[in-house]
Structures are given as C-alpha cells and as structure tokens.
Amino acid sequence: MALQWMLLGVVAGAEAVILLLLTAPLPRPLAQQVVEFVRKILQPSFAIIPFAVFQLLEVYWKNEHRINCAKDVCTTLERDRFQRSVFKSERNTLLAIAAVLLYWLIFRVTKLQQDVFQAEERKDKIVKRVKDE
C-alpha cells in the first residue's frame, strides 16, 4: 500500500523537475529539444491522472469508513493512531492533487512554448520574405 504512494511521490517529484526544466531560461535550440521531449512523454504519462484519482477515491473511502475516536471512548494509543491516520490521509490527498496539478501545468507550459516557437518561425519567414522583396 505504501508503494503506490511512494510511486505517486516520485512521479510528482519528476513532474516538478520537468516543469522547472521547461520554465528555465535555456538557449532556443535546447529549449526546443526539451519541449519536443516533453511533448513525446506527455501522452504516456497521462496515466498518472486516473491513478491519482483512484488514490483520491481510496483516501475518501478510508476517511468515510474510519472509526471516529471520541475523547472519552479511546485510549491515548488509539487517539494517537487516529491522529496519525488523519495526517497521513491529508498528506496523501495533497500528494495526489499535486501530481494532477503538475501534469496539467506541464501540459499547458509545453503547449504555450510550442505556440511561441511556431509564432517565432512564422515571424522569421515573414521577415525573410520581406527582405527578399
């Protein structure tokens, strides 16, 4: 069970690194190569979205079926266990949401940079055509 959360954490970390690489001020040829590489891995990495949604549903289900620990009913050990499970579910929820949000940001930044590169190419063609005339 912890393996799937570790996997989601690794994916979210990798997405953060990719997003930093996409937004870094790189020379134009290198930036174009990075954007092309990210475009090629976007479609296969879309699988993280259903996986994260499934993990969110699991957190929700566990939250709904968790035994509530009232002050007088529970021992201190049970109360500590209850608090740890609450913190763990909150952490896991944030992790799954972060993975989905980072994927969306990577998708949008890649699309934006691709549009910028295409606009620059069109501008260069127009400038070249005007100089030739």
CNS distance restraints for C-alpha pairs under 8 A (distance, minus, plus):
assign (resid   1 and name CA) (resid   5 and name CA) 7.25 0.50 0.50
assign (resid   2 and name CA) (resid   6 and name CA) 6.16 0.50 0.50
assign (resid   3 and name CA) (resid   7 and name CA) 6.08 0.50 0.50
assign (resid   4 and name CA) (resid   8 and name CA) 6.16 0.50 0.50
assign (resid   5 and name CA) (resid   9 and name CA) 6.08 0.50 0.50
assign (resid   5 and name CA) (resid  92 and name CA) 7.18 0.50 0.50
assign (resid   6 and name CA) (resid  10 and name CA) 6.19 0.50 0.50
assign (resid   7 and name CA) (resid  11 and name CA) 6.16 0.50 0.50
assign (resid   8 and name CA) (resid  12 and name CA) 6.10 0.50 0.50
assign (resid   8 and name CA) (resid  48 and name CA) 7.97 0.50 0.50
assign (resid   8 and name CA) (resid  52 and name CA) 7.46 0.50 0.50
assign (resid   8 and name CA) (resid  95 and name CA) 7.27 0.50 0.50
assign (resid   8 and name CA) (resid  96 and name CA) 7.02 0.50 0.50
assign (resid   8 and name CA) (resid  99 and name CA) 7.16 0.50 0.50
assign (resid   9 and name CA) (resid  13 and name CA) 6.11 0.50 0.50
assign (resid   9 and name CA) (resid  95 and name CA) 6.61 0.50 0.50
assign (resid   9 and name CA) (resid  99 and name CA) 7.86 0.50 0.50
assign (resid  10 and name CA) (resid  14 and name CA) 6.11 0.50 0.50
assign (resid  11 and name CA) (resid  15 and name CA) 6.06 0.50 0.50
assign (resid  11 and name CA) (resid  48 and name CA) 8.00 0.50 0.50
assign (resid  11 and name CA) (resid  99 and name CA) 7.06 0.50 0.50
assign (resid  12 and name CA) (resid  16 and name CA) 6.20 0.50 0.50
assign (resid  12 and name CA) (resid  95 and name CA) 7.45 0.50 0.50
assign (resid  12 and name CA) (resid  98 and name CA) 6.74 0.50 0.50
assign (resid  12 and name CA) (resid  99 and name CA) 4.71 0.50 0.50
assign (resid  12 and name CA) (resid 102 and name CA) 7.05 0.50 0.50
assign (resid  13 and name CA) (resid  17 and name CA) 6.35 0.50 0.50
assign (resid  14 and name CA) (resid  18 and name CA) 6.18 0.50 0.50
assign (resid  15 and name CA) (resid  19 and name CA) 6.08 0.50 0.50
assign (resid  15 and name CA) (resid  99 and name CA) 7.43 0.50 0.50
assign (resid  15 and name CA) (resid 102 and name CA) 6.06 0.50 0.50
assign (resid  15 and name CA) (resid 103 and name CA) 6.62 0.50 0.50
assign (resid  15 and name CA) (resid 106 and name CA) 7.48 0.50 0.50
assign (resid  16 and name CA) (resid  20 and name CA) 6.21 0.50 0.50
assign (resid  16 and name CA) (resid 102 and name CA) 6.61 0.50 0.50
assign (resid  17 and name CA) (resid  21 and name CA) 6.15 0.50 0.50
assign (resid  18 and name CA) (resid  22 and name CA) 6.09 0.50 0.50
assign (resid  18 and name CA) (resid  38 and name CA) 7.90 0.50 0.50
assign (resid  18 and name CA) (resid 106 and name CA) 7.48 0.50 0.50
assign (resid  19 and name CA) (resid  23 and name CA) 6.22 0.50 0.50
assign (resid  19 and name CA) (resid 102 and name CA) 7.59 0.50 0.50
assign (resid  19 and name CA) (resid 105 and name CA) 7.50 0.50 0.50
assign (resid  19 and name CA) (resid 106 and name CA) 5.70 0.50 0.50
assign (resid  20 and name CA) (resid  24 and name CA) 5.98 0.50 0.50
assign (resid  21 and name CA) (resid  34 and name CA) 7.83 0.50 0.50
assign (resid  22 and name CA) (resid  31 and name CA) 7.39 0.50 0.50
assign (resid  22 and name CA) (resid  34 and name CA) 6.91 0.50 0.50
assign (resid  22 and name CA) (resid  35 and name CA) 6.96 0.50 0.50
assign (resid  22 and name CA) (resid 106 and name CA) 7.85 0.50 0.50
assign (resid  22 and name CA) (resid 109 and name CA) 7.36 0.50 0.50
assign (resid  22 and name CA) (resid 110 and name CA) 7.37 0.50 0.50
assign (resid  23 and name CA) (resid 109 and name CA) 7.83 0.50 0.50
assign (resid  26 and name CA) (resid  30 and name CA) 6.29 0.50 0.50
assign (resid  26 and name CA) (resid  31 and name CA) 5.48 0.50 0.50
assign (resid  27 and name CA) (resid  31 and name CA) 5.99 0.50 0.50
assign (resid  28 and name CA) (resid  32 and name CA) 6.10 0.50 0.50
assign (resid  29 and name CA) (resid  33 and name CA) 6.37 0.50 0.50
assign (resid  30 and name CA) (resid  34 and name CA) 6.22 0.50 0.50
assign (resid  31 and name CA) (resid  35 and name CA) 6.16 0.50 0.50
assign (resid  32 and name CA) (resid  36 and name CA) 6.13 0.50 0.50
assign (resid  32 and name CA) (resid 117 and name CA) 7.70 0.50 0.50
assign (resid  33 and name CA) (resid  37 and name CA) 6.10 0.50 0.50
assign (resid  34 and name CA) (resid  38 and name CA) 6.12 0.50 0.50
assign (resid  35 and name CA) (resid  39 and name CA) 6.04 0.50 0.50
assign (resid  35 and name CA) (resid 110 and name CA) 6.00 0.50 0.50
assign (resid  35 and name CA) (resid 113 and name CA) 7.34 0.50 0.50
assign (resid  35 and name CA) (resid 114 and name CA) 7.11 0.50 0.50
assign (resid  36 and name CA) (resid  40 and name CA) 6.34 0.50 0.50
assign (resid  37 and name CA) (resid  41 and name CA) 6.53 0.50 0.50
assign (resid  38 and name CA) (resid  42 and name CA) 6.01 0.50 0.50
assign (resid  38 and name CA) (resid 110 and name CA) 7.29 0.50 0.50
assign (resid  39 and name CA) (resid  43 and name CA) 7.58 0.50 0.50
assign (resid  39 and name CA) (resid 110 and name CA) 6.94 0.50 0.50
assign (resid  41 and name CA) (resid  45 and name CA) 6.07 0.50 0.50
assign (resid  42 and name CA) (resid  46 and name CA) 6.22 0.50 0.50
assign (resid  42 and name CA) (resid 107 and name CA) 7.17 0.50 0.50
assign (resid  46 and name CA) (resid  50 and name CA) 7.99 0.50 0.50
assign (resid  46 and name CA) (resid 103 and name CA) 7.80 0.50 0.50
assign (resid  47 and name CA) (resid  51 and name CA) 6.43 0.50 0.50
assign (resid  48 and name CA) (resid  52 and name CA) 5.92 0.50 0.50
assign (resid  48 and name CA) (resid  99 and name CA) 7.50 0.50 0.50
assign (resid  48 and name CA) (resid 100 and name CA) 7.33 0.50 0.50
assign (resid  49 and name CA) (resid  53 and name CA) 6.19 0.50 0.50
assign (resid  49 and name CA) (resid  99 and name CA) 7.81 0.50 0.50
assign (resid  49 and name CA) (resid 100 and name CA) 5.82 0.50 0.50
assign (resid  50 and name CA) (resid  54 and name CA) 6.01 0.50 0.50
assign (resid  51 and name CA) (resid  55 and name CA) 6.25 0.50 0.50
assign (resid  52 and name CA) (resid  56 and name CA) 6.16 0.50 0.50
assign (resid  52 and name CA) (resid  96 and name CA) 5.06 0.50 0.50
assign (resid  52 and name CA) (resid  97 and name CA) 7.40 0.50 0.50
assign (resid  52 and name CA) (resid  99 and name CA) 7.14 0.50 0.50
assign (resid  52 and name CA) (resid 100 and name CA) 6.91 0.50 0.50
assign (resid  53 and name CA) (resid  57 and name CA) 6.22 0.50 0.50
assign (resid  53 and name CA) (resid  96 and name CA) 7.33 0.50 0.50
assign (resid  54 and name CA) (resid  58 and name CA) 6.24 0.50 0.50
assign (resid  55 and name CA) (resid  59 and name CA) 6.29 0.50 0.50
assign (resid  55 and name CA) (resid  96 and name CA) 6.98 0.50 0.50
assign (resid  56 and name CA) (resid  60 and name CA) 6.16 0.50 0.50
assign (resid  56 and name CA) (resid  92 and name CA) 7.92 0.50 0.50
assign (resid  56 and name CA) (resid  93 and name CA) 6.14 0.50 0.50
assign (resid  56 and name CA) (resid  96 and name CA) 6.61 0.50 0.50
assign (resid  57 and name CA) (resid  61 and name CA) 6.05 0.50 0.50
assign (resid  58 and name CA) (resid  62 and name CA) 6.12 0.50 0.50
assign (resid  59 and name CA) (resid  63 and name CA) 6.02 0.50 0.50
assign (resid  59 and name CA) (resid  89 and name CA) 6.06 0.50 0.50
assign (resid  59 and name CA) (resid  92 and name CA) 7.52 0.50 0.50
assign (resid  59 and name CA) (resid  93 and name CA) 7.00 0.50 0.50
assign (resid  60 and name CA) (resid  64 and name CA) 6.19 0.50 0.50
assign (resid  61 and name CA) (resid  65 and name CA) 6.26 0.50 0.50
assign (resid  62 and name CA) (resid  66 and name CA) 5.78 0.50 0.50
assign (resid  63 and name CA) (resid  89 and name CA) 7.71 0.50 0.50
assign (resid  68 and name CA) (resid  82 and name CA) 7.71 0.50 0.50
assign (resid  69 and name CA) (resid  73 and name CA) 6.88 0.50 0.50
assign (resid  69 and name CA) (resid  74 and name CA) 5.84 0.50 0.50
assign (resid  69 and name CA) (resid  78 and name CA) 7.47 0.50 0.50
assign (resid  69 and name CA) (resid  79 and name CA) 6.25 0.50 0.50
assign (resid  69 and name CA) (resid  82 and name CA) 6.79 0.50 0.50
assign (resid  70 and name CA) (resid  74 and name CA) 6.18 0.50 0.50
assign (resid  71 and name CA) (resid  79 and name CA) 7.93 0.50 0.50
assign (resid  74 and name CA) (resid  78 and name CA) 5.74 0.50 0.50
assign (resid  74 and name CA) (resid  79 and name CA) 6.05 0.50 0.50
assign (resid  75 and name CA) (resid  79 and name CA) 6.16 0.50 0.50
assign (resid  76 and name CA) (resid  80 and name CA) 6.07 0.50 0.50
assign (resid  77 and name CA) (resid  81 and name CA) 6.22 0.50 0.50
assign (resid  78 and name CA) (resid  82 and name CA) 6.09 0.50 0.50
assign (resid  79 and name CA) (resid  83 and name CA) 6.19 0.50 0.50
assign (resid  80 and name CA) (resid  84 and name CA) 6.16 0.50 0.50
assign (resid  81 and name CA) (resid  85 and name CA) 6.21 0.50 0.50
assign (resid  82 and name CA) (resid  86 and name CA) 6.30 0.50 0.50
assign (resid  83 and name CA) (resid  87 and name CA) 6.25 0.50 0.50
assign (resid  84 and name CA) (resid  88 and name CA) 6.00 0.50 0.50
assign (resid  85 and name CA) (resid  89 and name CA) 6.08 0.50 0.50
assign (resid  86 and name CA) (resid  90 and name CA) 6.25 0.50 0.50
assign (resid  87 and name CA) (resid  91 and name CA) 6.16 0.50 0.50
assign (resid  88 and name CA) (resid  92 and name CA) 6.12 0.50 0.50
assign (resid  89 and name CA) (resid  93 and name CA) 6.05 0.50 0.50
assign (resid  90 and name CA) (resid  94 and name CA) 6.29 0.50 0.50
assign (resid  91 and name CA) (resid  95 and name CA) 6.18 0.50 0.50
assign (resid  92 and name CA) (resid  96 and name CA) 6.20 0.50 0.50
assign (resid  93 and name CA) (resid  97 and name CA) 6.20 0.50 0.50
assign (resid  94 and name CA) (resid  98 and name CA) 5.93 0.50 0.50
assign (resid  95 and name CA) (resid  99 and name CA) 6.22 0.50 0.50
assign (resid  96 and name CA) (resid 100 and name CA) 6.45 0.50 0.50
assign (resid  97 and name CA) (resid 101 and name CA) 6.06 0.50 0.50
assign (resid  98 and name CA) (resid 102 and name CA) 5.90 0.50 0.50
assign (resid  99 and name CA) (resid 103 and name CA) 6.22 0.50 0.50
assign (resid 100 and name CA) (resid 104 and name CA) 6.30 0.50 0.50
assign (resid 101 and name CA) (resid 105 and name CA) 6.17 0.50 0.50
assign (resid 102 and name CA) (resid 106 and name CA) 6.10 0.50 0.50
assign (resid 103 and name CA) (resid 107 and name CA) 6.18 0.50 0.50
assign (resid 104 and name CA) (resid 108 and name CA) 6.21 0.50 0.50
assign (resid 105 and name CA) (resid 109 and name CA) 6.00 0.50 0.50
assign (resid 106 and name CA) (resid 110 and name CA) 5.95 0.50 0.50
assign (resid 107 and name CA) (resid 111 and name CA) 6.20 0.50 0.50
assign (resid 108 and name CA) (resid 112 and name CA) 6.06 0.50 0.50
assign (resid 109 and name CA) (resid 113 and name CA) 6.06 0.50 0.50
assign (resid 110 and name CA) (resid 114 and name CA) 6.04 0.50 0.50
assign (resid 111 and name CA) (resid 115 and name CA) 6.21 0.50 0.50
assign (resid 112 and name CA) (resid 116 and name CA) 6.28 0.50 0.50
assign (resid 113 and name CA) (resid 117 and name CA) 6.18 0.50 0.50
assign (resid 114 and name CA) (resid 118 and name CA) 6.26 0.50 0.50
assign (resid 115 and name CA) (resid 119 and name CA) 6.15 0.50 0.50
assign (resid 116 and name CA) (resid 120 and name CA) 6.17 0.50 0.50
assign (resid 117 and name CA) (resid 121 and name CA) 6.25 0.50 0.50
assign (resid 118 and name CA) (resid 122 and name CA) 6.24 0.50 0.50
assign (resid 119 and name CA) (resid 123 and name CA) 6.14 0.50 0.50
assign (resid 120 and name CA) (resid 124 and name CA) 6.14 0.50 0.50
assign (resid 121 and name CA) (resid 125 and name CA) 6.23 0.50 0.50
assign (resid 122 and name CA) (resid 126 and name CA) 6.25 0.50 0.50
assign (resid 123 and name CA) (resid 127 and name CA) 6.13 0.50 0.50
assign (resid 124 and name CA) (resid 128 and name CA) 6.04 0.50 0.50
assign (resid 125 and name CA) (resid 129 and name CA) 6.08 0.50 0.50
assign (resid 126 and name CA) (resid 130 and name CA) 6.12 0.50 0.50
assign (resid 127 and name CA) (resid 131 and name CA) 6.17 0.50 0.50
assign (resid 128 and name CA) (resid 132 and name CA) 6.20 0.50 0.50
assign (resid 129 and name CA) (resid 133 and name CA) 6.42 0.50 0.50
